[in-house]
Amino acid sequence: MARFQPRTFTDFLERMAARVVARSTLTDLEPGGVVHTVLASVAREDDATHFQMTNLQKVWDIDTATGEDLDRRAADVSPDDLEPRKGETKAAGAGVFSRSSGTDDPVNSEDTGEEPDGATDLFAFVLGDNGVLEFSVTVEWTSGGLNRSMVDDGAGSFTGDGDAASSTIDYATGAVSIDTTGDTPDVDTAILATFTPLKGAVVIAAGTVVTQETSGQTYETSASATIAAGATTSDSVAIVAVEAGTGGNTDAESVTGFEPITGVEAFLNTAACSGGQDEETDSQFRDRIKAYLRSLPRGTADALKYAVLGVAVDGLGSIVAAEVVEGQASERGQVWVYVDDGNGTIESTDNNEGDPETVITATGGELRIFTTNKPHVEAPSFPAVYQWTPIATGVPVTLVEEDDFFLNVATGQLTLIPGGSAGIPTDGLDPGDIVTGEYEWYTGLIAEAQKVIDGDPADRANYPGYRAAGVQVFVIAPTVYQQVIVASITFEEGYDPTTVLAKCSAAINRYINGLGINGDVVYSELVHVVQAVAGVYDVVFTSPTANTVIGEGELARVKPSNILLSGS
């Protein structure tokens, strides 16, 4: 069947007029005439019908459908297997509130009223009328003509020239008991006490707004936080971006702004804010629908790409971009899948350094064994160590990779090599032999993606697997190239420079952090996104000054702190 070809009102009118001329004796077809009027009426109805048919074609075709129409087409394609359009998510992190000191100004030294007679090393007194205030105390006296002192350690007891075990302070009453343990104060020597009240506890309410001042992004605390009495730092509190999207992703120690809070001097996000993602665009969703259709024959590069694009982990976001690279001639049967969460922060690892895992206690004959955790990090931050302890000797032997074993980093399989430097028996391990390992492995999105591709024999319903038999697939994070942006902006009259700079920074962030794996930073596009901001008259970039070419398995990203804009 021929593809539907829409026609216009003019097309219909001209075709009908030609037929009338060809098949009748009517010749008066001028506008305003009866024949022309009748033909025009019919042409308008045909045009309206074709207009509706054209729209129907657009909403039915995956290549042209948009918005809700595209959502419906996705549901028609696969109501069960294809994940619906991914919604936007909010970035989350954590931070602490703080103050410079946990104490108020010290109260001047006061004579306790105690005047020792030189016969005792025990004395007691009450500090002022402090009620239930908490404070620290320094007690001073003279013994043998020498100045002595004791200081409470903040826990109700003292350290210094006396016995901390029996020298105490009651914070509720201000009662102080001192045992100088033989260090008897001089006769009639006044005992002086200086006490420093502790600052009271401060509770910072849930919903407190903090700000990344460079970008203007705001976050809210998801629970209350408390700076305890006498403390300088609050307990850690989670923060969540007010607005969803990638704009909320930022580095640790970059969120510092907040509205004034009595008793609080600073805020700092101690953990990066991550997991923020924009709603999946029509283009992204369309690509994923097509990837799903191409994935139906499992084991292909398209199938692998589609498989990982559906991966999500609570608190870590989801994989929004992937590239599949097949091995060259010397790497037949090997495939690398680079994945990204849209933020360049997908790489997360764990390790058991200093806490070796017992990979196996042999029952006898084993030459293939598996680590508990996978996939392994190919270039770990610390050297992986695998040891074999034969039951016969009880002496651990360090195994040498490619001499004593081969490791499949994706599956965690160690294939032992008999007769290597370790002397593993030809017929495998003896009963009671132990193999241990210290290594580093991926967690989070990479681990989940690897599991999706490899499949899980214990849970085939949820993890049927996508790789072809005999093919090794390695899911890894791309190498992140951190772009530095330096630019000078000329403002149009009537615009607030601070606002314009913040919008320019946000536009640059959206452009670069929206690039996929292997996506180049195009200089002309960079200029365009800045000049599209209202209030920008001109922009001159110092860095970059040309296209930034991103290589295979690389990903361009930019931090708010690396966007350095000035203006005039």
C-alpha angles and dihedrals in degrees: 000000000000117000114260111263114199118220133203132232090259091051091054095044094049093046093049093046090051091052092049090052092046097047105033143038092246112121105160100095098143118136110272094032123117096249094047091048092052093046092048091053092053092044091054091053091048090047091052090049092050091047090057091045090051091052090047089053091050095051092044096050114080089213093060105025116107139186116348091358090061090047089055092048089052090052089049091050094054120350092185112029105037113080112231122246109303114244127222119274134202124243116241135194140144139249148162137242117222148178129207096243139019094209138068124227112298119259111240118264113275133197105247091210090242112130108181119215093214093251101096140047092202123086138154137194143162122246113229119284100303096145110195096341116135117228146151121246136208116195120196133188141152124251123178088350091301125116113245132185144178127200127198114237095222093261099084098270136088139239127193133064095354142056109289091195095067102025111093146163128213107213093195095060105017090240113155126194119191128192109185091186100229096331095117116196117239118265114279092359111152116235112224126202128194115190127190114202116224118237110254125251117279121208116203109203124236111260094041109154121233126181142217094219098200095057098023091233113155130210135189128218109243094208138017120276128207133207100203122226108284093008125117100204133050127228113272114276130194118242126199127196114254091218122046121234143070091296089080094062111102142151127270114271093024100101106078109136126099141152113266113281120188109248095012123102106173148013127202130178104229093190129046117260107238143151095068112139135173121236111275108267125229089254093051093045091046090052090050093050090052091045089054092052091048090047095061090093096063123221098043126118089249090053092051092049093049092047094059095041088069095055120115134165124194111255093010102069122226141286109269101169135036139171126195119213119188120211122258126241093290090047102050113160093027126107130180121207114197113202135187135188092211092260104069089241101102096114111099125159143180132195144191097217108163091010106078118205118229098234093185144347098209125235088192138282099037119151097155118058135164133220117229095237129052159219098038122220106247094210103031124191088240129032115268114235125198120184134189118207111193114214088224096063106015088216116127117235120199111232120226117219115242088011101058101011148004120224126211100205093197097054100025090236118156113199107200119220114215119223098021125131090294093052099232108186118258091236093051134252122345120239108277095023111138129212117193131183140198110194146136125250141182121256132183121024097000092051091048092048092050090051091050092052097043095040127221117256089203093055109028092155092067099024109036092156132237107213123099119247113273094018122116114215120192120195111204141160119255120246106263117227109202109215118211116211121199118171143154117219129201112210129218116237118271097030126113107244094211092053093046093050091050091051091048091051090050092049092051090047092052093048100048097035089049093061118108130228111301090013114148122225100239112209095212091052090050090053091046097054091051096045089050089066113102111250097030114122097171141347132205119193121211091178122058105018096174141019115306107223113213116206132220112298092013131119129201116222137161131209121216088240089058094057103090111181130171131174150185 
